[in-house]
């Protein structure tokens, strides 16, 4: 009888030890899967970042083509410049960039903002007297105060890129007048970025709580015929 009790206790101890080993193994495997997901996410984001830098470079080159009077004066004149000038950046071609991250639902949707060339933007004629306009032009421009840097990266929506800061300010007035209620509560920023030795001025609005809200706002603008890009909310106030 004593022998049977001892044998039962030994078998119970072995069973408990096996269960504990299986639990520890499952916990280890779950943590390893999580690490694989994190590494995969980082690799996909690096791929998307490379494509975004290439798109910014193309925007700068197209603006340079317009200012130089044609593709013949640009160092890109050839097969690549011809492809840029003959095939406008429409929605179907730009959406190909977003396919790079379509496999991961947690990645932000990549939509390229329209390229705005350096040609003057026509605005509706103002009814104000010419004297008031002259006084306004002679008034020195106020120095833009930088937006306070937050400890957390804020999400925003890029509306367009411009060749200089004045055109970015004029472009914001036109976009706001076209959708007077869509931008309520949002603050416009201008972010200067050097691309291949050329400074481009990116017009952004925000801030949004997270990228999901930025994506919803961008989709709303597209439904109204506009274009945009979900990006980081940074820059200087107009």
PyMOL commands that set and color helices and strands:
alter all, ss='L'
color gray80, all
select helices_A, chain A and resi 2-67+71-73+79-86+91-101+130-138+165-178+211-223
alter helices_A, ss='H'
color red, helices_A
select strands_A, chain A and resi 114-115+155-162+187-195+198-208+229-232+236-237
alter strands_A, ss='S'
color yellow, strands_A
deselect
rebuild
show_as cartoon
